[in-house]
Amino acid sequence: MLVLGRKINESIVIGDDIMITVLAIDSDRVKLGIQAPRHLSILRHELYEIVKQENLRAATSAADAEQKLLPSLRSVFERQADSQADDSSPPSS
């Protein structure tokens, strides 16, 4: 981990297009300004962890739903195919 000391209105640059500036220092809090391209997502670490957990839960739920749904859909399509096959067979004499 790189550790830097900065004073109010001093900045650090990350890559070519991210600048972090110290805007204020108030007892145990530091206010930062971040200039970055809009396509970059910038989140506080605790929110990032919540988003990551929610995405994992959603992906797991979707996979579980798929596992439960596929057999049901398969049987519906098989019944539909059987019904269409019965409708298209020539009448018996």
NUNU-388449 format. One record per residue: residue in three letters; chain; x, y, z of N, C-alpha, C in turn. Coordinates in steps of 0.2 Angstrom, whole numbers, plus 2048, in hexadecimal, padded with zeros to 3 digits. Example, Ala and Ser with C-alpha at 12.3 -4.5 7.8 and 13.67 -1.06 7.14 Angstrom:
! residues 2
aa	ch	n_east	n_north	n_up	ca_east	ca_north	ca_up	c_east	c_north	c_up
Ala	A	842	7E4	827	83E	7EA	827	842	7F0	827;
Ser	A	840	7F5	823	844	7FB	824	840	800	827;
//
This chain:
! residues 93
aa	ch	n_east	n_north	n_up	ca_east	ca_north	ca_up	c_east	c_north	c_up
Met	A	804	7FA	800	800	800	800	804	806	800;
Leu	A	803	80B	7FC	806	811	7FB	803	816	800;
Val	A	807	819	805	804	81E	80A	807	825	808;
Leu	A	803	829	807	805	830	805	802	835	80A;
Gly	A	806	83A	80C	803	840	810	801	845	80C;
Arg	A	7FB	848	80D	7F9	84E	809	7F6	853	80D;
Lys	A	7F6	859	80B	7F3	85F	80F	7ED	861	80B;
Ile	A	7E9	866	80E	7E3	868	80B	7E5	86B	804;
Asn	A	7E1	86A	7FF	7E2	86C	7F8	7E8	869	7F4;
Glu	A	7EB	864	7F7	7F0	860	7F4	7ED	85A	7F1;
Ser	A	7F0	857	7EB	7ED	852	7E8	7F1	84C	7E6;
Ile	A	7EF	846	7E5	7F2	841	7E2	7EF	83F	7DB;
Val	A	7F3	83C	7D7	7F1	83A	7D0	7F1	833	7CF;
Ile	A	7EC	830	7CD	7ED	828	7CB	7EB	828	7C4;
Gly	A	7F0	825	7C1	7F0	824	7B9	7F0	82B	7B6;
Asp	A	7ED	82B	7B0	7ED	831	7AD	7E6	835	7AE;
Asp	A	7E1	832	7B1	7DB	836	7B1	7D7	836	7B8;
Ile	A	7DB	834	7BD	7D7	834	7C4	7DC	839	7C9;
Met	A	7D8	83E	7CC	7DB	842	7D0	7D7	842	7D7;
Ile	A	7DB	841	7DC	7D8	841	7E3	7DB	847	7E7;
Thr	A	7D6	84C	7E9	7D9	852	7EC	7D6	852	7F4;
Val	A	7DA	854	7F8	7D8	855	7FF	7D4	85B	800;
Leu	A	7CE	85B	801	7CA	861	801	7C9	864	809;
Ala	A	7C9	860	80D	7C8	862	814	7CB	85D	819;
Ile	A	7CD	85F	81F	7CF	85A	824	7CB	85D	82B;
Asp	A	7C7	859	82E	7C3	85B	834	7C4	855	839;
Ser	A	7C8	856	83E	7CA	852	843	7CB	84B	840;
Asp	A	7C7	846	840	7C8	83F	83E	7C6	83E	837;
Arg	A	7C4	843	833	7C1	842	82D	7C5	846	827;
Val	A	7C5	843	822	7C9	846	81C	7C4	846	816;
Lys	A	7C2	84C	813	7BE	84D	80E	7C2	84D	807;
Leu	A	7C1	848	803	7C4	847	7FD	7C0	849	7F7;
Gly	A	7C3	84C	7F2	7C0	84D	7EB	7C3	849	7E6;
Ile	A	7BF	846	7E2	7C2	841	7DD	7BF	843	7D6;
Gln	A	7C4	844	7D2	7C3	846	7CB	7C5	83F	7C7;
Ala	A	7C0	83C	7C4	7C1	836	7C0	7BC	836	7BA;
Pro	A	7BD	832	7B5	7B8	831	7B0	7B2	82E	7B2;
Arg	A	7AC	831	7AF	7A6	82E	7B2	7A5	827	7B1;
His	A	7A8	824	7AD	7A7	81C	7AC	7AA	818	7B2;
Leu	A	7AE	81C	7B6	7B1	818	7BC	7AC	818	7C2;
Ser	A	7AB	813	7C5	7A7	813	7CB	7AB	814	7D1;
Ile	A	7A9	819	7D5	7AD	81B	7DB	7A9	81A	7E1;
Leu	A	7AA	815	7E5	7A6	814	7EB	7AA	814	7F1;
Arg	A	7A7	816	7F7	7AB	815	7FD	7AB	80D	7FE;
His	A	7B1	80B	802	7B2	804	802	7AC	800	805;
Glu	A	7A9	802	80A	7A4	7FF	80E	79E	7FE	809;
Leu	A	79C	803	804	797	802	7FF	799	7FD	7FA;
Tyr	A	7A0	7FD	7F8	7A2	7F9	7F3	7A1	7F2	7F6;
Glu	A	7A2	7F0	7FC	7A1	7EA	7FF	79A	7E8	7FE;
Ile	A	796	7EC	800	78E	7EB	800	78C	7E9	7F9;
Val	A	78E	7ED	7F4	78C	7EC	7ED	78F	7E5	7EB;
Lys	A	795	7E4	7EC	798	7DD	7EA	794	7D8	7ED;
Gln	A	792	7D8	7F4	78E	7D3	7F7	787	7D2	7F3;
Glu	A	784	7D8	7F2	77E	7D8	7EE	77E	7D5	7E7;
Asn	A	784	7D6	7E4	784	7D4	7DD	786	7CC	7DD;
Leu	A	789	7CA	7E2	78B	7C3	7E3	784	7BF	7E5;
Arg	A	780	7C2	7E9	77A	7BF	7EB	775	7BF	7E5;
Ala	A	775	7C4	7E1	770	7C4	7DC	772	7BF	7D6;
Ala	A	779	7BE	7D5	77B	7B9	7D1	77A	7B2	7D3;
Thr	A	77B	7B1	7D9	779	7AB	7DC	771	7A9	7DC;
Ser	A	76D	7AE	7DD	766	7AD	7DD	764	7AC	7D5;
Ala	A	767	7AF	7D1	766	7AE	7CA	767	7A7	7C8;
Ala	A	76D	7A5	7CA	76F	79E	7C8	76B	799	7CB;
Asp	A	769	79A	7D2	764	796	7D5	75D	796	7D1;
Ala	A	75B	79C	7CF	755	79C	7CC	755	798	7C5;
Glu	A	75B	799	7C2	75C	795	7BB	75C	78E	7BC;
Gln	A	75F	78C	7C2	75F	784	7C3	758	782	7C4;
Lys	A	754	786	7C7	74D	784	7C9	748	784	7C3;
Leu	A	749	789	7BF	745	78B	7B9	746	787	7B3;
Leu	A	74C	785	7B2	74E	781	7AC	74A	77B	7AB;
Pro	A	74A	776	7B0	746	770	7B0	73E	771	7AE;
Ser	A	73B	777	7B1	734	778	7B0	733	77A	7A9;
Leu	A	738	77F	7A6	737	781	79F	738	77B	79B;
Arg	A	73D	777	79C	73E	771	798	738	76D	797;
Ser	A	734	76C	79D	72E	767	79C	729	76B	799;
Val	A	728	772	799	723	775	795	725	775	78E;
Phe	A	72B	776	78C	72D	775	785	72C	76E	782;
Glu	A	72D	769	786	72C	762	784	725	761	783;
Arg	A	721	763	788	71A	762	787	717	765	781;
Gln	A	719	76C	77F	717	76F	77A	71A	76C	773;
Ala	A	720	769	773	722	766	76D	71E	75F	76C;
Asp	A	71D	75C	772	718	756	771	712	757	76E;
Ser	A	70F	75D	771	708	75F	76E	708	760	767;
Gln	A	70D	764	765	70E	766	75E	70F	760	759;
Ala	A	713	75B	75C	714	755	758	70D	751	757;
Asp	A	709	751	75D	703	74D	75C	6FE	751	757;
Asp	A	6FE	757	757	6FA	75B	752	6FC	75A	74B;
Ser	A	703	759	74A	705	758	743	705	751	740;
Ser	A	704	74C	745	704	745	742	6FD	744	73E;
Pro	A	6FE	740	739	6F8	73F	735	6F3	73B	739;
Pro	A	6EC	73C	737	6E7	739	73B	6E7	731	739;
Ser	A	6E6	72D	73E	6E6	726	73D	6DF	724	73A;
Ser	A	6DF	71F	736	6D9	71C	733	6D6	716	736;
//
